[in-house]
Amino acid sequence: MAPQAANAAVSEDSLFIPLIDFSPFLHGGSDDKLSVAKSMTDGFKDAGFVYIKNHGVPQEIIDRVFSESVKFFARPQEQKDSISWTTPESNRGYTGHGREKVTNLGDKSAVGELREETPDLKESIEIGRDNEPGFPNRWPDGLDKEGGAFKGVMQEFFEICKNLHVVVMRSIGLGMGLEDDFFDQYTDGGDNTLRLLHYPSVHKDVFLNKDQVRAGDHSDYGSITFLFQDECGGLQVLSPKGTFVNATPIPGTIVVNAGDLLARWSNDTIRSTRHRVVEPTTSSESDVYPPRYSVAYFCNPNFEKFIDALPGTFGEEGKKYSGVNSREYLIQRLSLTY
């Protein structure tokens, strides 16, 4: 039976996304941890999404990240282009408007056609771990003093989210009946991506084309994603009825969703749910939708790890998927979208 609606972050069209107090897992006893773990895994199994509050990430640092993000995207275009994204193998640097098209299409030419018809209305910068050999981050610290401040804030935030990734995966392990440290060997490397996103202000006429969105219908690639939203909104999640339902921002929460690799890892006992970003719901009489900023932290298993169906997720019918290398899987998925 689903939890009571009072615990719902979203409840519409048979989509129930729970709002979970994560503090008992961080600070409670074994029974508290198990209760939270079961709520987390139930949410991922049913909806593929949960909201968590009291998660331990200081609001002060989140505010600084958003402030630095706004300043970065306000830079002249030539400065941003000077640290542009290069390859799926690196997956670091700035991506300008229309360069990436997020979609679940598996054919690169089809993705290209879709990008031409309805490009995503966003720009972003990707930041990885700093010590990966051969793949340095493309920081703006060489541009000016403000670029150095940006680097410092993002490095601190990256490490905070890396630590949260370890803890959230422990909750998933416990909720799936594994040892709570089962995933530690897969998360200690920090092969994750911090992505800052800017969806610029857009004239309402742009959305007269019903296929136009700020970010296309897609599922995420890795294990889990932490999403920090501003108050603008626009995130929608696909419901069991085939409708896209608003995932409204709730102050002080992180939206956490399961990605395709975790679904594969769990032999589809955990759901990776499609989602998109559209124009915000607004009663404003303005002809322009306001800009939206969000921060996504994409978590992956350590890149050297081989990912195969988890213990207890399959029986005599066997595994649904063959095993894959974490890094190779991510590169293959990224190669389709740029």
C-alpha positions as CSV (number, residue, x, y, z in Angstrom):
1,M,0.0,0.0,0.0
2,A,1.3,3.5,-0.8
3,P,2.1,5.9,2.0
4,Q,-0.4,8.4,3.0
5,A,-0.8,11.5,0.8
6,A,0.5,13.7,3.6
7,N,3.9,12.3,2.8
8,A,3.7,12.9,-0.9
9,A,5.8,15.4,-2.8
10,V,3.8,14.6,-5.9
11,S,0.5,12.6,-6.1
12,E,-1.3,12.8,-9.5
13,D,-2.3,10.4,-12.3
14,S,-1.1,7.3,-10.2
15,L,2.3,8.9,-9.8
16,F,3.3,9.0,-6.1
17,I,6.7,10.5,-5.4
18,P,7.3,10.4,-1.6
19,L,8.8,13.2,0.5
20,I,11.3,11.4,2.8
21,D,13.0,12.8,5.9
22,F,16.5,11.6,5.5
23,S,17.7,12.7,8.9
24,P,16.9,9.4,10.7
25,F,19.2,7.6,8.3
26,L,22.0,10.0,8.9
27,H,21.6,10.2,12.7
28,G,19.3,7.5,13.9
29,G,19.6,3.9,15.1
30,S,19.3,0.7,13.1
31,D,15.5,0.7,13.1
32,D,15.4,4.3,11.9
33,K,17.9,3.6,9.2
34,L,15.9,0.6,7.9
35,S,12.7,2.5,7.9
36,V,14.2,5.3,5.8
37,A,15.9,2.7,3.5
38,K,12.7,0.9,2.8
39,S,11.0,4.2,2.0
40,M,13.8,5.2,-0.4
41,T,13.8,1.8,-2.2
42,D,10.0,1.7,-2.4
43,G,10.0,5.2,-4.0
44,F,12.6,4.1,-6.5
45,K,10.7,0.9,-7.3
46,D,7.3,2.6,-7.7
47,A,8.1,6.0,-9.2
48,G,11.9,6.1,-9.8
49,F,11.9,9.4,-7.9
50,V,11.9,10.6,-4.3
51,Y,12.3,14.0,-2.6
52,I,14.5,14.1,0.5
53,K,14.7,16.7,3.2
54,N,17.1,17.1,6.1
55,H,19.7,15.6,3.8
56,G,22.7,17.3,5.4
57,V,23.7,19.6,2.5
58,P,24.0,23.1,4.0
59,Q,21.6,25.6,2.4
60,E,24.3,28.2,2.5
61,I,26.5,26.2,0.1
62,I,23.6,25.5,-2.2
63,D,22.8,29.2,-2.3
64,R,26.5,29.9,-3.2
65,V,26.4,27.4,-6.0
66,F,23.3,29.0,-7.5
67,S,24.8,32.4,-7.2
68,E,28.1,31.4,-8.9
69,S,26.1,29.6,-11.6
70,V,24.1,32.8,-12.4
71,K,27.3,34.8,-12.7
72,F,29.0,32.2,-14.8
73,F,26.2,32.0,-17.4
74,A,26.1,35.8,-17.5
75,R,29.7,35.9,-18.9
76,P,30.3,36.9,-22.5
77,Q,29.8,34.0,-24.9
78,E,33.4,34.0,-26.0
79,Q,34.5,33.4,-22.4
80,K,32.2,30.4,-22.0
81,D,33.2,29.0,-25.4
82,S,36.8,29.1,-24.4
83,I,36.2,26.3,-21.9
84,S,33.8,24.3,-24.1
85,W,32.9,20.6,-23.8
86,T,35.0,18.5,-26.0
87,T,34.4,14.7,-25.9
88,P,32.1,12.1,-24.2
89,E,35.3,10.5,-22.7
90,S,36.1,13.8,-20.9
91,N,32.5,15.1,-20.3
92,R,33.8,18.3,-18.9
93,G,33.3,21.9,-19.9
94,Y,30.7,24.3,-21.3
95,T,27.9,23.4,-23.7
96,G,26.1,26.2,-25.5
97,H,22.5,26.5,-26.6
98,G,21.3,23.8,-28.9
99,R,24.4,21.6,-28.9
100,E,23.0,18.8,-26.8
101,K,19.6,17.1,-27.3
102,V,18.6,14.9,-24.4
103,T,16.4,12.1,-25.6
104,N,16.0,8.3,-25.2
105,L,16.4,7.8,-29.0
106,G,19.1,5.2,-29.7
107,D,20.1,6.4,-33.2
108,K,22.5,9.3,-33.6
109,S,21.1,10.6,-36.9
110,A,17.6,10.6,-35.4
111,V,18.8,12.6,-32.5
112,G,20.5,15.0,-34.9
113,E,17.2,15.5,-36.8
114,L,15.3,16.1,-33.5
115,R,18.0,18.6,-32.4
116,E,17.5,20.6,-35.6
117,E,13.7,20.6,-35.3
118,T,13.3,21.3,-31.6
119,P,16.7,22.1,-29.9
120,D,16.8,22.1,-26.2
121,L,16.6,25.6,-24.8
122,K,19.5,25.5,-22.3
123,E,23.2,25.9,-21.7
124,S,25.3,24.0,-19.2
125,I,28.7,23.3,-17.7
126,E,29.9,19.9,-16.7
127,I,32.4,19.4,-13.8
128,G,34.0,16.0,-13.0
129,R,36.4,14.9,-10.3
130,D,39.6,16.9,-10.3
131,N,42.1,14.0,-10.3
132,E,41.1,11.9,-13.2
133,P,44.2,11.4,-15.3
134,G,44.0,12.9,-18.8
135,F,40.7,14.6,-18.2
136,P,41.2,17.9,-16.4
137,N,38.2,20.1,-15.6
138,R,37.8,23.2,-17.7
139,W,37.7,25.8,-15.0
140,P,37.2,29.5,-15.7
141,D,39.9,30.4,-13.1
142,G,42.3,31.4,-15.9
143,L,39.8,34.1,-17.0
144,D,39.7,36.3,-13.9
145,K,39.5,36.3,-10.1
146,E,35.8,35.6,-10.2
147,G,36.6,32.4,-12.1
148,G,38.8,31.3,-9.2
149,A,36.0,31.8,-6.7
150,F,33.6,29.8,-8.9
151,K,36.2,26.9,-8.9
152,G,36.5,26.9,-5.1
153,V,32.7,26.8,-4.6
154,M,32.2,24.0,-7.1
155,Q,35.0,21.9,-5.7
156,E,33.6,22.1,-2.2
157,F,30.1,21.3,-3.5
158,F,31.3,18.4,-5.6
159,E,32.8,16.7,-2.5
160,I,29.7,17.3,-0.4
161,C,27.6,15.6,-3.1
162,K,30.1,12.8,-3.5
163,N,29.7,12.0,0.2
164,L,25.9,12.2,0.0
165,H,26.1,9.7,-3.0
166,V,27.9,7.2,-0.8
167,V,25.3,7.6,2.0
168,V,22.2,7.4,-0.3
169,M,23.5,4.3,-2.0
170,R,24.0,2.8,1.5
171,S,20.3,3.4,2.1
172,I,19.4,1.7,-1.2
173,G,21.6,-1.3,-0.4
174,L,20.0,-1.7,3.0
175,G,16.5,-1.3,1.5
176,M,17.3,-4.0,-1.1
177,G,18.4,-6.4,1.6
178,L,22.1,-6.1,1.0
179,E,24.8,-5.1,3.5
180,D,24.5,-1.3,3.9
181,D,28.1,-0.9,2.8
182,F,27.7,-3.1,-0.3
183,F,27.9,-0.1,-2.7
184,D,30.9,1.6,-1.0
185,Q,33.3,-0.1,-3.3
186,Y,31.4,1.3,-6.2
187,T,31.1,4.9,-4.9
188,D,34.3,5.8,-3.3
189,G,36.0,7.0,-6.5
190,G,33.7,9.9,-7.1
191,D,33.3,9.3,-10.9
192,N,30.4,11.7,-10.9
193,T,29.4,14.8,-12.9
194,L,28.3,18.2,-11.4
195,R,26.2,20.0,-14.0
196,L,25.0,23.6,-13.8
197,L,22.1,24.4,-16.0
198,H,20.7,27.7,-17.3
199,Y,17.4,27.8,-19.2
200,P,17.2,31.4,-20.5
201,S,14.1,33.5,-20.6
202,V,12.0,32.6,-23.5
203,H,9.2,34.4,-25.4
204,K,5.9,32.5,-24.9
205,D,5.4,32.3,-28.7
206,V,8.2,29.8,-28.8
207,F,6.1,27.2,-27.1
208,L,3.3,27.5,-29.7
209,N,5.2,24.6,-31.2
210,K,3.8,21.8,-28.9
211,D,7.0,19.8,-29.4
212,Q,9.2,22.5,-28.0
213,V,10.6,22.0,-24.5
214,R,13.4,23.4,-22.5
215,A,14.9,19.9,-22.1
216,G,13.6,16.9,-24.0
217,D,11.9,13.8,-22.6
218,H,14.6,11.5,-21.3
219,S,15.9,9.2,-18.6
220,D,19.2,9.7,-16.8
221,Y,22.1,7.5,-17.6
222,G,23.9,6.6,-14.4
223,S,22.9,5.3,-11.0
224,I,21.2,8.2,-9.2
225,T,20.9,12.0,-9.8
226,F,20.6,14.7,-7.2
227,L,18.6,17.7,-8.5
228,F,18.6,21.1,-6.9
229,Q,15.8,23.3,-8.3
230,D,15.2,27.0,-8.1
231,E,11.7,28.3,-7.5
232,C,10.8,28.6,-11.2
233,G,9.8,25.0,-11.8
234,G,9.2,23.2,-15.1
235,L,10.4,19.7,-14.2
236,Q,7.8,17.1,-15.2
237,V,7.9,13.3,-14.6
238,L,6.1,10.7,-16.7
239,S,3.2,9.0,-14.8
240,P,2.0,5.4,-15.2
241,K,-0.9,6.9,-17.2
242,G,1.4,8.3,-19.8
243,T,1.0,11.9,-18.7
244,F,3.7,14.3,-17.6
245,V,3.2,15.5,-14.1
246,N,4.7,18.6,-12.5
247,A,7.4,17.9,-10.0
248,T,7.0,21.2,-8.1
249,P,10.1,22.6,-6.3
250,I,9.9,22.2,-2.5
251,P,12.3,24.4,-0.5
252,G,15.0,22.6,1.4
253,T,14.6,19.3,-0.6
254,I,16.7,17.4,-3.1
255,V,14.9,15.5,-5.9
256,V,16.6,12.2,-6.3
257,N,15.9,9.9,-9.2
258,A,17.2,6.6,-10.4
259,G,19.1,6.3,-13.7
260,D,19.2,3.7,-16.4
261,L,22.4,2.0,-15.1
262,L,20.8,1.5,-11.6
263,A,17.7,0.1,-13.2
264,R,19.9,-2.3,-15.2
265,W,22.0,-3.1,-12.2
266,S,18.8,-4.0,-10.2
267,N,17.4,-6.1,-13.1
268,D,14.6,-3.5,-13.4
269,T,13.4,-3.9,-9.8
270,I,14.2,-0.2,-9.6
271,R,12.6,2.1,-12.1
272,S,14.4,4.8,-14.2
273,T,11.6,7.2,-15.1
274,R,11.5,9.5,-18.1
275,H,11.2,13.2,-17.4
276,R,11.5,16.6,-19.1
277,V,11.7,20.4,-18.5
278,V,9.0,22.6,-20.0
279,E,7.9,26.2,-19.6
280,P,6.9,27.0,-16.1
281,T,3.3,27.3,-15.0
282,T,2.8,31.0,-14.5
283,S,-0.1,33.4,-14.1
284,S,2.1,36.3,-15.2
285,E,0.8,38.6,-17.9
286,S,4.3,39.0,-19.3
287,D,5.0,37.7,-22.8
288,V,8.3,36.1,-21.6
289,Y,8.9,33.1,-19.4
290,P,11.6,33.8,-16.7
291,P,15.0,32.0,-16.8
292,R,15.4,28.8,-14.8
293,Y,18.5,27.6,-13.1
294,S,19.1,24.1,-11.7
295,V,22.0,22.0,-10.5
296,A,22.2,18.3,-11.2
297,Y,24.8,16.0,-9.7
298,F,24.9,12.8,-11.7
299,C,26.2,9.8,-9.8
300,N,27.9,6.8,-11.4
301,P,29.6,3.6,-10.2
302,N,33.4,3.9,-10.2
303,F,34.4,3.9,-13.8
304,E,36.6,0.7,-13.6
305,K,33.7,-1.3,-12.2
306,F,31.8,-4.1,-14.1
307,I,28.1,-3.7,-13.5
308,D,26.0,-6.9,-13.4
309,A,22.6,-7.8,-11.9
310,L,22.6,-7.4,-8.1
311,P,22.2,-10.4,-5.8
312,G,18.6,-11.2,-5.1
313,T,17.2,-9.4,-8.2
314,F,16.7,-12.4,-10.4
315,G,15.7,-16.1,-10.2
316,E,15.4,-19.0,-12.5
317,E,14.4,-16.7,-15.3
318,G,17.9,-15.2,-15.2
319,K,19.3,-11.7,-15.8
320,K,17.6,-9.3,-18.2
321,Y,20.9,-7.6,-19.2
322,S,24.5,-8.6,-19.8
323,G,27.1,-6.9,-17.6
324,V,28.7,-3.7,-18.7
325,N,31.6,-1.5,-17.7
326,S,30.5,1.7,-16.0
327,R,32.7,4.1,-18.0
328,E,32.0,2.5,-21.4
329,Y,28.2,2.6,-20.8
330,L,28.2,6.3,-19.9
331,I,30.4,7.2,-22.9
332,Q,28.1,5.2,-25.2
333,R,25.0,7.1,-23.9
334,L,26.7,10.5,-24.1
335,S,27.9,9.9,-27.6
336,L,24.3,9.9,-28.9
337,T,23.3,13.3,-27.4
338,Y,26.0,15.6,-28.7
